[in-house]
Structure formats: C-alpha cells, structure tokens
C-alpha cells in the first residue's frame, strides 16, 4: 500500500511516526494506523491477555448507561439476557472473520480490510458509516455530560440554598454543556495525534467498572423512597425485543477497533484471536448483564434512558460515578472525533487525488476547520436532543452494520476468491453464513433505523 494513508493526521516525516502507530493501536481508535516496521511492531506488541482487556475496554463505554432501559424495552430480564446470548454468537464470529480477512489481505484497519476484500464501493460506504457512527457517538457523549452535570449541580444548589434547586442561568443545562464542551472538549480535539489520551483512558476503564459496581450495590441496598415501577416478565411484542437491539449493538460494537488490536498482538493468529475475543466478550456480557439487570430491577419500567439520572442527586456514591462518567466521556470524545476526522480526511484526499505529503501545507487549516464544524454540529444537536436513547436508537443500526454486514461481505468475498475449495461443504457453509450475516444485519439496520425515525424522532 502507498504511503498516502500512513497517518492521515500526521506528516510522514514527523519524528517517531512509526513507533507511535503501536500506541495508537492500543488506544483502539485511530482508523489510519498503517503497517509498522518489524522491530517497532515487536517492541510494542500486545500479549494475548493484554489484548483481552483492550477489547473489553473498547466494548465497554457509554452504552452501559442505556442497558437497564434496553432490558425494560425488551420486556424483562429473561428477554434481555436471551437477546444478548443470541447476539453474542454473531458478535464473536464477526470479530474472528475480521481477523481472518485482515491476515489474508495484510491490512491493519477495519476500513482498509473492507476496501481490500470487498472493493471500492463497500470501502467508501464503510468509511462513511464510520464517520456517521463516530459523529453520533460524540453527540451521546455531550448528552451524557449534561445528564450528569444536571444531577451534580442540583445537589450542590440544594445543599447551599437549603431548599429546592434553583433555576439560575448558570445552572441551565444548555449553558453547562456548552461551557464544559468549549473549555475542555474542543481544545482536546484539535491536536493531530491522541497519544496524550493514554493515561486518561485508564481512568475511563476504572470509571466504567465503578459505575457497574455501584448499580449492583444499589440494587441490593437501595435508597430510601426508591421503589421500582412495573417490572414486565415477558415482551409486549416481538417488535419490542428488536427495539432493544440498537443498544445491544451499540454496547458490544468494538469491531472497528478490533483489527488494529489483532495486528498489534505478538502472535496475530486467528486461533489465538478466537480465544481473546471469546474471553473478552464473556467479560463484557457479565458487566452489561449486571448493570442491565440490577438497574432495571431497581427502577422497573420507570428507569431512565441514562440509568444514573434515576438515582437521587444527593447520593454520594452515585455522584462519584457521575464524575467518573463525565471524565470518561470528556476524554473519549476527542478519540472518537479523531476517528471520524481521519476517515473524512482520507475521503477528501482520495477525492482530490493527492497524498498527505503533497497537501501538507493546507493540513493544519483544514484540520482546525473540520474540528470546529464537527464540534459545533455535535454540540447543537446535543443541546436539543433530550436523551441518549434517541441517538443510540439511530446509530445502533450502524453498529449492526459493523457487527454483521461488513464482516459478512468480507467472508463472502474471501471465500469466493478461493475457487479451488468451492465444492467443499465447509466452503458452502461459510459462504452461507456470510449471506446470513449480511441479511440479518441489513434487517436489523433497516428495522431499528426506521423505528427510530418514525417513533422516536417524530414523537
């Protein structure tokens, strides 16, 4: 592959560009990591156990807060757990397929694998999907910041005034989100690289696990006056189960990040990777299930789309969880924005037919412009969208494409290129499974996106 995509947001002759690629693979977010020299790769290689925790970290995120509401939408604990278990088979198989195709095509990022295996049209669609998905995720991050700040400010104002919470201009949700985003998120999003985020990422992991532990503890020792609403034991209809799928897909979508992780391993072998992703997804299932079940049973059908909003503002352990979540999304927004910006930059350079080196003079000006426009659009939408459930309902369908559709297409194309095996039963079974993934993913995307537009947005 040419050096055009070596590092779309980095100049080719920058110091240590190749060594930094390993770090960016660990950050799991850059879609522009390119092949690194063997010595550098071995120096920064990841062990199998390390890869397990990196994949878990990539899977666990903002979707955690929406899982109790997803269990309520699905129709109870049994329906929610069953849906997760059924999805788990496809999630793990998709990760294995991507590793197989990455190894076969010798490509190191998700969209590059799709480009190499499925061709230009699928590659462009994949890049556009990544850009839209990361854009939507950035909106959810800003909404989550507003949710948590509302509760924290409410507790502070009530404690200081000794009465009900006030309605001063500086406590308004739109003001607090805007100030936090402009002062923290925007400055972190402008730099070309995100290596400085590696320390904050560790804090994000701690925060995610802390939130899960608190929700489980609060189920067994609930606050006074907190009583669950109606707790359904079965789905109201089969459609209600499908309406919970966007949250499941959004929560478990780590496929875009998985390809760089696979290639960062000391021994990038499909068999070893199968063990890595199976272990990682089982851990993620326990975390999501613990949060979903305990959060749902604590509040029942009255649970909020952001489960932390359902708890009283003066609960100290929950307030600490809110602070952790704010820190987590403040550091995650720039990483996701970096992904989307890199994809848009790649599309632009490819459209212009120039390389990074040829267009380096305009890089800084274009990067700042892209960042400011991206930031303002996500901020405006976050200010006028009331909850994360509406955004997740939309981008959850795209997550299904990353889990089902693109891996399915890659599997079909990879097998079709193996003409010599076309008569074997295994070949036919794998092609059929690829078709199943594409059809199932397309159905989930179409159903959930249509439902989100017709019900959530119009409502």
C-alpha positions as CSV (number, residue, x, y, z in Angstrom):
1,X,0.0,0.0,0.0
2,X,1.2,3.5,-0.7
3,X,2.2,6.0,2.0
4,X,-0.9,8.0,1.3
5,X,-2.7,6.5,4.3
6,X,0.3,6.2,6.6
7,X,-1.1,8.7,9.0
8,X,-3.8,10.9,7.7
9,X,-3.5,13.4,10.5
10,X,0.3,13.2,10.7
11,X,3.1,14.3,8.4
12,X,5.2,11.4,7.0
13,X,8.5,12.9,8.2
14,X,7.3,13.6,11.8
15,X,9.6,12.1,14.4
16,X,8.7,8.6,15.5
17,X,5.6,8.3,13.3
18,X,6.0,4.5,13.0
19,X,6.7,3.9,16.7
20,X,3.6,5.9,17.6
21,X,1.4,3.6,15.5
22,X,1.7,0.9,18.1
23,X,0.5,3.3,20.8
24,X,-2.4,4.3,18.6
25,X,-3.3,0.7,18.1
26,X,-3.5,0.3,21.9
27,X,-5.8,3.4,22.0
28,X,-8.1,1.4,19.7
29,X,-9.4,4.4,17.9
30,X,-7.3,5.5,15.0
31,X,-8.5,4.2,11.7
32,X,-5.3,5.2,10.0
33,X,-2.7,3.0,11.6
34,X,-0.5,1.6,8.9
35,X,2.0,-1.3,8.7
36,X,4.9,-0.6,11.0
37,X,8.5,-1.9,10.7
38,X,9.0,-5.3,12.3
39,X,11.3,-4.0,15.0
40,X,8.9,-1.4,16.1
41,X,6.0,-3.8,16.0
42,X,7.7,-6.4,18.2
43,X,8.7,-3.7,20.7
44,X,5.1,-2.5,21.1
45,X,3.4,-5.9,20.6
46,X,0.5,-6.8,22.9
47,X,0.2,-10.1,24.8
48,X,-3.0,-12.2,24.4
49,X,-4.1,-11.3,28.0
50,X,-3.4,-7.7,27.3
51,X,-5.5,-7.9,24.1
52,X,-8.4,-9.4,26.1
53,X,-8.5,-6.3,28.4
54,X,-8.1,-3.9,25.4
55,X,-11.0,-5.4,23.6
56,X,-13.1,-5.3,26.8
57,X,-12.2,-1.7,27.2
58,X,-13.2,-1.0,23.6
59,X,-16.6,-2.7,24.1
60,X,-17.5,-1.1,27.4
61,X,-18.5,2.5,27.2
62,X,-21.4,5.0,27.1
63,X,-23.8,2.3,26.1
64,X,-23.5,0.8,29.6
65,X,-25.9,3.6,31.0
66,X,-28.6,2.6,28.5
67,X,-28.7,-1.1,29.2
68,X,-31.3,-1.0,32.0
69,X,-33.6,0.8,29.7
70,X,-32.9,-1.7,27.0
71,X,-33.9,-4.6,29.3
72,X,-37.1,-2.7,30.0
73,X,-37.8,-2.2,26.3
74,X,-37.0,-5.9,25.6
75,X,-39.6,-7.0,28.1
76,X,-37.7,-8.0,31.2
77,X,-34.7,-9.9,32.4
78,X,-35.3,-13.1,30.6
79,X,-35.8,-11.4,27.2
80,X,-32.8,-9.1,27.7
81,X,-30.4,-11.9,28.6
82,X,-31.7,-14.2,25.8
83,X,-31.2,-11.4,23.3
84,X,-27.6,-10.9,24.5
85,X,-26.8,-14.6,24.3
86,X,-28.1,-14.9,20.8
87,X,-26.2,-11.8,19.6
88,X,-23.0,-13.0,21.3
89,X,-22.5,-15.8,18.7
90,X,-22.7,-13.3,15.8
91,X,-20.6,-10.7,17.6
92,X,-17.7,-13.1,18.3
93,X,-17.9,-14.7,14.8
94,X,-17.7,-11.2,13.3
95,X,-14.5,-10.4,15.2
96,X,-13.0,-13.7,14.1
97,X,-13.9,-13.1,10.4
98,X,-12.3,-9.6,10.5
99,X,-9.1,-11.1,11.9
100,X,-9.1,-13.8,9.2
101,X,-9.6,-11.2,6.4
102,X,-7.1,-8.9,7.9
103,X,-4.5,-11.6,7.8
104,X,-5.5,-12.7,4.3
105,X,-5.4,-9.1,2.9
106,X,-2.4,-7.9,5.0
107,X,-4.4,-4.8,6.0
108,X,-4.4,-3.3,9.5
109,X,-7.6,-1.3,10.0
110,X,-11.3,-2.1,9.6
111,X,-12.0,0.0,6.6
112,X,-8.8,-1.0,4.8
113,X,-9.8,-4.6,5.2
114,X,-13.2,-3.8,3.7
115,X,-11.5,-1.9,0.8
116,X,-9.1,-4.7,0.1
117,X,-11.6,-7.6,0.3
118,X,-14.9,-6.1,-0.9
119,X,-13.8,-3.3,-3.3
120,X,-14.1,0.4,-3.6
121,X,-17.9,0.8,-3.2
122,X,-18.1,-1.2,0.0
123,X,-14.9,0.6,1.3
124,X,-16.4,4.0,0.7
125,X,-19.7,3.0,2.4
126,X,-17.7,1.6,5.3
127,X,-15.8,4.9,5.8
128,X,-18.9,7.0,5.6
129,X,-20.6,4.7,8.1
130,X,-17.6,5.0,10.5
131,X,-17.8,8.8,10.2
132,X,-21.5,8.9,10.9
133,X,-21.2,6.5,13.7
134,X,-18.4,8.4,15.5
135,X,-20.4,11.6,14.9
136,X,-23.5,10.2,16.6
137,X,-21.4,8.7,19.4
138,X,-19.9,12.2,20.1
139,X,-23.4,13.6,20.4
140,X,-24.3,10.9,23.0
141,X,-21.1,11.9,25.0
142,X,-22.2,15.5,25.2
143,X,-25.8,14.5,26.2
144,X,-24.3,12.3,29.0
145,X,-22.2,15.2,30.2
146,X,-25.4,17.3,30.5
147,X,-27.2,14.4,32.3
148,X,-24.6,14.0,34.9
149,X,-24.0,17.8,35.4
150,X,-27.7,18.3,35.9
151,X,-27.7,16.0,38.9
152,X,-24.4,17.2,40.4
153,X,-25.5,20.9,40.1
154,X,-28.9,20.1,41.6
155,X,-27.3,18.5,44.6
156,X,-24.9,21.4,45.1
157,X,-27.6,24.1,44.7
158,X,-29.9,22.4,47.1
159,X,-27.2,21.9,49.7
160,X,-26.2,25.6,49.5
161,X,-29.7,27.0,49.4
162,X,-31.2,24.6,51.9
163,X,-34.3,24.4,49.7
164,X,-35.4,23.2,46.3
165,X,-32.9,23.5,43.4
166,X,-32.8,26.9,41.7
167,X,-33.3,27.9,38.1
168,X,-30.4,30.4,37.7
169,X,-29.0,30.9,34.2
170,X,-25.7,29.3,35.2
171,X,-27.4,26.1,36.2
172,X,-29.2,25.8,32.9
173,X,-28.4,22.5,31.1
174,X,-27.6,24.2,27.7
175,X,-25.1,26.6,29.5
176,X,-23.3,23.9,31.4
177,X,-22.9,21.6,28.5
178,X,-21.7,24.5,26.3
179,X,-19.1,25.7,28.8
180,X,-17.8,22.2,29.5
181,X,-17.5,21.4,25.8
182,X,-15.9,24.6,24.8
183,X,-13.4,24.7,27.6
184,X,-12.4,21.0,27.7
185,X,-13.6,19.0,24.7
186,X,-12.7,21.4,21.9
187,X,-9.1,22.0,23.0
188,X,-8.5,18.3,23.3
189,X,-10.0,17.6,19.9
190,X,-7.8,19.9,17.8
191,X,-4.3,18.2,18.0
192,X,-3.2,15.9,15.2
193,X,-2.5,13.0,17.5
194,X,-4.2,11.5,20.6
195,X,-1.2,9.9,22.3
196,X,-1.7,12.1,25.3
197,X,-5.0,10.4,26.0
198,X,-3.4,7.1,27.0
199,X,-3.4,8.0,30.7
200,X,-6.9,9.3,30.8
201,X,-8.1,6.1,29.1
202,X,-7.0,4.1,32.2
203,X,-9.2,6.4,34.3
204,X,-12.1,5.7,31.9
205,X,-11.8,2.0,32.5
206,X,-11.9,2.4,36.3
207,X,-14.9,4.7,36.0
208,X,-16.9,2.2,33.9
209,X,-16.3,-0.6,36.3
210,X,-17.1,1.6,39.3
211,X,-20.5,2.5,37.7
212,X,-21.3,-1.2,37.3
213,X,-20.4,-2.0,40.9
214,X,-22.5,0.9,42.2
215,X,-25.5,-0.1,40.2
216,X,-25.3,-3.6,41.5
217,X,-24.8,-2.5,45.1
218,X,-27.7,0.0,44.9
219,X,-30.0,-2.9,43.8
220,X,-29.3,-4.9,47.0
221,X,-29.2,-1.8,49.2
222,X,-31.5,0.8,47.5
223,X,-32.0,4.4,48.6
224,X,-34.9,5.2,50.9
225,X,-38.0,6.0,48.9
226,X,-36.8,4.3,45.7
227,X,-39.3,1.7,44.6
228,X,-39.4,0.0,41.2
229,X,-42.2,0.6,38.8
230,X,-43.9,-2.1,36.7
231,X,-41.4,-5.0,36.1
232,X,-42.6,-6.9,33.0
233,X,-41.7,-10.5,32.8
234,X,-42.2,-11.0,29.1
235,X,-42.0,-8.9,25.9
236,X,-45.1,-7.0,24.9
237,X,-44.5,-8.0,21.3
238,X,-41.6,-9.4,19.2
239,X,-41.1,-5.8,17.9
240,X,-40.2,-4.6,21.4
241,X,-37.4,-7.2,21.5
242,X,-35.9,-5.8,18.2
243,X,-36.2,-2.3,19.6
244,X,-33.7,-3.2,22.3
245,X,-31.2,-4.3,19.6
246,X,-29.7,-0.9,18.9
247,X,-28.5,-0.7,22.5
248,X,-27.0,-4.2,22.4
249,X,-25.2,-3.5,19.1
250,X,-24.0,-0.1,20.3
251,X,-22.7,-1.6,23.6
252,X,-20.8,-4.5,22.0
253,X,-19.5,-2.8,18.9
254,X,-15.8,-3.0,19.2
255,X,-15.3,-4.4,15.7
256,X,-13.9,-1.2,14.1
257,X,-11.2,-1.1,16.9
258,X,-10.6,-4.9,16.8
259,X,-8.5,-5.0,13.6
260,X,-5.7,-2.8,14.9
261,X,-5.7,-4.8,18.2
262,X,-5.4,-8.1,16.3
263,X,-2.4,-6.8,14.3
264,X,-0.8,-5.3,17.5
265,X,-0.5,-8.8,19.1
266,X,2.8,-10.6,19.5
267,X,1.3,-13.6,17.6
268,X,-1.5,-12.3,15.4
269,X,-3.1,-15.7,14.7
270,X,-6.8,-16.4,14.1
271,X,-6.8,-19.3,16.6
272,X,-5.3,-17.2,19.4
273,X,-7.6,-14.3,18.5
274,X,-10.6,-16.5,18.8
275,X,-9.7,-17.2,22.4
276,X,-9.0,-13.5,23.0
277,X,-12.4,-12.2,21.7
278,X,-14.4,-15.0,23.3
279,X,-12.9,-14.3,26.7
280,X,-13.4,-10.5,26.2
281,X,-17.0,-10.8,25.1
282,X,-17.9,-13.1,28.1
283,X,-16.4,-10.5,30.5
284,X,-18.4,-7.7,28.7
285,X,-21.6,-9.8,28.9
286,X,-21.2,-10.1,32.7
287,X,-20.7,-6.4,33.0
288,X,-23.6,-5.4,30.8
289,X,-25.9,-8.0,32.3
290,X,-25.0,-7.0,35.8
291,X,-25.7,-3.3,35.0
292,X,-28.8,-4.1,32.9
293,X,-30.5,-6.5,35.3
294,X,-29.8,-4.6,38.6
295,X,-30.6,-1.2,37.1
296,X,-33.8,-2.5,35.6
297,X,-34.9,-4.3,38.7
298,X,-34.2,-1.3,40.8
299,X,-36.4,1.1,38.9
300,X,-38.5,-1.2,36.6
301,X,-40.3,0.4,33.7
302,X,-39.6,3.9,35.2
303,X,-35.9,3.6,34.6
304,X,-34.4,6.5,32.6
305,X,-32.5,6.1,29.3
306,X,-29.5,7.2,31.3
307,X,-29.8,5.0,34.4
308,X,-27.7,7.3,36.6
309,X,-30.4,10.0,36.2
310,X,-32.9,7.7,38.0
311,X,-30.9,7.9,41.3
312,X,-31.3,10.8,43.7
313,X,-28.9,13.8,43.2
314,X,-27.7,13.7,46.8
315,X,-26.5,10.1,46.7
316,X,-22.7,10.4,47.3
317,X,-21.5,7.1,45.7
318,X,-23.7,7.7,42.7
319,X,-22.3,11.3,42.5
320,X,-18.8,9.9,42.3
321,X,-20.0,7.6,39.5
322,X,-21.3,10.7,37.7
323,X,-17.9,12.4,38.0
324,X,-16.2,9.3,36.6
325,X,-18.6,9.2,33.7
326,X,-18.0,12.9,32.9
327,X,-14.2,12.4,32.9
328,X,-14.6,9.3,30.8
329,X,-16.7,10.9,28.0
330,X,-14.6,14.1,28.2
331,X,-11.5,12.0,27.2
332,X,-13.4,9.7,24.9
333,X,-15.0,12.4,22.7
334,X,-11.6,13.5,21.2
335,X,-10.7,9.9,20.5
336,X,-13.9,9.2,18.6
337,X,-13.6,12.6,16.9
338,X,-10.1,11.7,15.8
339,X,-11.5,8.5,14.2
340,X,-14.2,10.4,12.3
341,X,-11.8,13.2,11.3
342,X,-9.2,10.7,9.9
343,X,-11.8,9.0,7.8
344,X,-13.2,12.3,6.4
345,X,-9.6,13.4,5.7
346,X,-8.9,10.2,3.9
347,X,-12.0,10.6,1.7
348,X,-11.1,14.2,0.9
349,X,-7.5,13.4,-0.1
350,X,-8.7,10.4,-2.2
351,X,-11.3,12.6,-3.9
352,X,-8.7,15.3,-4.6
353,X,-6.2,12.7,-5.8
354,X,-3.3,14.0,-3.6
355,X,-1.1,12.5,-0.9
356,X,-0.6,13.7,2.6
357,X,2.9,15.0,1.7
358,X,1.5,17.0,-1.3
359,X,-1.3,18.5,0.8
360,X,0.6,19.1,4.0
361,X,0.5,23.0,3.6
362,X,-3.3,23.0,4.0
363,X,-3.4,20.2,6.6
364,X,-3.5,22.4,9.7
365,X,-6.1,24.9,8.4
366,X,-8.3,22.0,7.2
367,X,-7.9,20.1,10.4
368,X,-9.0,23.1,12.6
369,X,-11.9,23.8,10.3
370,X,-13.0,20.2,10.3
371,X,-12.8,20.0,14.1
372,X,-14.7,23.2,14.7
373,X,-17.5,22.3,12.3
374,X,-17.7,18.8,13.8
375,X,-17.7,20.1,17.4
376,X,-20.4,22.8,16.7
377,X,-22.7,20.4,15.0
378,X,-22.5,17.8,17.7
379,X,-22.9,20.5,20.4
380,X,-26.0,22.0,18.8
381,X,-27.6,18.6,18.4
382,X,-26.8,17.6,21.9
383,X,-28.4,20.7,23.3
384,X,-31.7,19.9,21.6
385,X,-31.9,16.1,21.9
386,X,-33.3,15.2,25.3
387,X,-31.8,11.8,26.0
388,X,-29.1,9.3,24.8
389,X,-31.8,6.7,23.9
390,X,-32.9,8.6,20.8
391,X,-29.3,8.9,19.4
392,X,-28.4,5.3,20.3
393,X,-31.6,4.1,18.5
394,X,-30.3,5.7,15.3
395,X,-26.6,4.8,15.4
396,X,-27.3,1.4,16.9
397,X,-28.4,0.4,13.4
398,X,-25.0,1.4,12.1
399,X,-23.3,-0.6,14.8
400,X,-25.2,-3.6,13.5
401,X,-23.6,-3.0,10.1
402,X,-20.1,-3.1,11.6
403,X,-21.0,-6.3,13.5
404,X,-23.0,-8.1,10.8
405,X,-23.0,-6.6,7.3
406,X,-19.4,-5.7,6.6
407,X,-17.9,-8.9,8.2
408,X,-20.5,-10.9,6.2
409,X,-19.5,-9.3,3.0
410,X,-15.8,-9.8,3.8
411,X,-16.4,-13.5,4.5
412,X,-18.4,-14.0,1.2
413,X,-15.7,-12.2,-0.9
414,X,-12.8,-14.0,0.8
415,X,-14.4,-17.4,0.2
416,X,-15.4,-16.6,-3.4
417,X,-11.8,-15.9,-4.2
418,X,-10.9,-19.5,-3.1
419,X,-12.2,-21.2,-6.3
420,X,-10.4,-24.4,-5.6
421,X,-12.4,-25.0,-2.5
422,X,-15.8,-24.1,-4.0
423,X,-17.1,-27.6,-4.0
424,X,-16.4,-28.4,-0.3
425,X,-19.1,-28.4,2.3
426,X,-17.1,-26.1,4.6
427,X,-16.8,-23.6,1.8
428,X,-20.5,-23.7,1.1
429,X,-21.3,-23.4,4.9
430,X,-19.0,-20.3,5.3
431,X,-20.5,-18.6,2.2
432,X,-24.0,-19.3,3.5
433,X,-23.1,-18.0,7.0
434,X,-21.7,-14.8,5.3
435,X,-25.0,-14.4,3.5
436,X,-26.9,-14.9,6.8
437,X,-24.8,-12.2,8.5
438,X,-25.5,-9.7,5.7
439,X,-29.2,-10.4,5.6
440,X,-29.6,-10.3,9.4
441,X,-27.5,-7.1,9.7
442,X,-29.4,-5.4,6.9
443,X,-32.7,-6.4,8.6
444,X,-31.6,-5.1,12.0
445,X,-30.3,-1.8,10.5
446,X,-33.5,-1.2,8.5
447,X,-35.9,-2.1,11.2
448,X,-34.2,-0.2,14.0
449,X,-33.4,2.9,12.0
450,X,-36.9,3.1,10.6
451,X,-38.4,2.6,14.0
452,X,-36.1,5.3,15.4
453,X,-37.1,7.8,12.7
454,X,-40.8,7.1,12.8
455,X,-41.3,6.6,16.5
456,X,-38.5,8.4,18.5
457,X,-37.8,11.4,16.3
458,X,-41.3,12.1,15.2
459,X,-42.5,11.6,18.7
